[in-house]
Amino acid sequence: MTTQILIAGFGGQGILFAGKFLANKGMLEGRYLSWLPSYGPEMRGGTANCSVVLSDDPVGSPIVNHPDVLIVMNLPSLDKYEDAVVPGGTIFVDSTLIERKVNRQDVKSIYIPATKIAQQNGIPTLANMILLGKVMKETEFVSYQGIEEAVRSVVSAKHADLYELNLKAIRMGYEYQEQ
Amino acid sequence: MANKVLMKGNEAIAEAAIRAGCRHYFGYPITPQTEVAAYMAKRMPKVGGTFLQAESEVAAINMVYGVASTGRRVMTSSSSPGISLKQEGISYIAGSDLPCLVVNVQRGGPGLGGIQPSQSDYFQATKGGGHGDYHLIVLAPSSVQEMADMTTLAFELADKYRMPAMLLADGTIGQMMEPVELAEPEEVVFTEKDWAVTGTKMQRKHHIVNSLYLNPEVLEQKNMERFARYAEIEKEEARYESFLMEDAEYCVVAFGIAARVSKNAVVAARKEGIKVGLIRPITLWPFPKEVMAKAADRVKGFVSVELSMGQMIEDVKLSIECRRPVLLCNRTGGMIMSPDEVLNSIRALCGGEAK
């Protein structure tokens, strides 16, 4: 099985980091994978996106043109990539930052106010990881088991204090119940 | 995958170079290869090596020339516009018969171009680049693992044939991360070369490193000798990967990132019942001519897939002596074709509906 994931939002939201977490999780699970960032004259506040491919076979193109899973953290990204998702795919929307609903009827749409949850819990920079918690709850392309090791491999030694907070964020997303 | 680490392609080049015994890096920053220099800046001092950010690309390549003349493993890296600046030095190094590694993580051109991935330096890399009669050994990695492996191979081939080798990558392979297994570090054992300038200590006749031969008879002889070596390399060192070619009626030719995209398209075309395979040149010089010629005996046509206005396609046509049609599937300027675009070219080649 091959899963193509596209994560998109503003620079500074941890888009690339979220992709790195998925890539590391995949590697720890013994999958083939690729991680490809958008690169360019981007900066905080600009657009950022990241392609991750996880597969049981060697990965062909690392460029995700038609994602199975789209994770969006701002409106321009939903506008840009909604139509690219494969029929039957899943779109995860940070509903704090994106007010509109997904237009397509042939995809599964999941809304979570990740940024609001992050702000209310004193971890305003970790909405990305809350979203990933939700992604792991709703899909099976990576397992929720073993998130500790995966977080450890992406949180650098310099930021060791963020290890617990990242885990907390993932767990909050995973356990989130719609009110 | 216990021994694998997740790394960017650019970082894999730098780590592999250090493990291959390279202790001298000279460069000047440019997107999308800056991670090579950044990694070297961090690691070289820890292994007793030299990292130096030169005042320009021209300075960097001449520093490479200097270290290469001592017989030590040395490298530089840059991206397209920076590689153009280095051409004079590369020609001098080739003319002096010295080994070194030059990495080009290509971006769109010409001119300052853009910073997105490209393969439009193919001609420059494989047909000379600088002035005079010479070649580089040109390796084209298409995964992060190959970025590491081919760095090692490039040093070995450069040493073996006493000539510069080039790793011709692109922005995608440089920027992407994949799991990679790195070779055990080589102990740096320096064997005195019988041509290197390392000081005679009044014990031997001095060696001369030079590319200036004012006597045309001598220069002609030098070039003839060099090309005899090139002929041997063309015979011995052409490398490629063959994918689903056993029963193929059509053949896609692509290298680097374009080969990755093409693989998806070949798999999709097979699902439609089109018998198509892929030949991925791993060495661009020497170009794997023989396998192309043999494929032409069996297949009905070729598609050359590349991120340029069509450069490798000329070598494909020459290799098969134009015996079969060769279509071009290309994007340029930093754009990358989708697997669907390659699939459409494959369909067009075999006379399908999507002509």
Contacts between the chains, C-beta under 8 A, distances in Angstrom:
chain1	res1	chain2	res2	distance
A	20	B	6	7.7
A	20	B	177	7.4
A	23	B	6	5.9
A	23	B	177	6.2
A	24	B	6	6.1
A	27	B	1	6.2
A	27	B	4	6.6
A	27	B	6	5.7
A	27	B	179	5.1
A	30	B	1	5.4
A	32	B	179	7.8
A	33	B	178	6.8
A	33	B	179	6.8
A	34	B	176	5.7
A	34	B	177	7.2
A	34	B	178	5.2
A	35	B	6	7.4
A	35	B	176	6.3
A	35	B	177	4.1
A	35	B	178	7.3
A	36	B	172	6.6
A	36	B	175	6.7
A	36	B	176	4.3
A	36	B	177	7.8
A	37	B	175	6.0
A	37	B	176	7.8
A	39	B	31	7.3
A	39	B	32	6.0
A	39	B	115	7.4
A	39	B	171	7.2
A	39	B	175	5.1
A	40	B	115	6.1
A	40	B	116	7.2
A	41	B	115	7.5
A	59	B	178	7.4
A	59	B	260	7.8
A	60	B	260	5.5
A	60	B	261	7.3
A	60	B	263	4.1
A	60	B	264	4.1
A	60	B	267	7.1
A	60	B	339	7.6
A	61	B	257	7.9
A	61	B	260	4.8
A	61	B	261	4.4
A	61	B	263	7.2
A	61	B	264	4.9
A	61	B	339	6.0
A	62	B	172	6.9
A	62	B	176	5.1
A	62	B	178	7.7
A	62	B	257	7.9
A	62	B	260	6.5
A	63	B	172	7.3
A	63	B	261	6.9
A	63	B	336	6.1
A	63	B	338	7.7
A	65	B	338	4.8
A	65	B	339	7.3
A	65	B	340	7.6
A	153	B	6	7.8
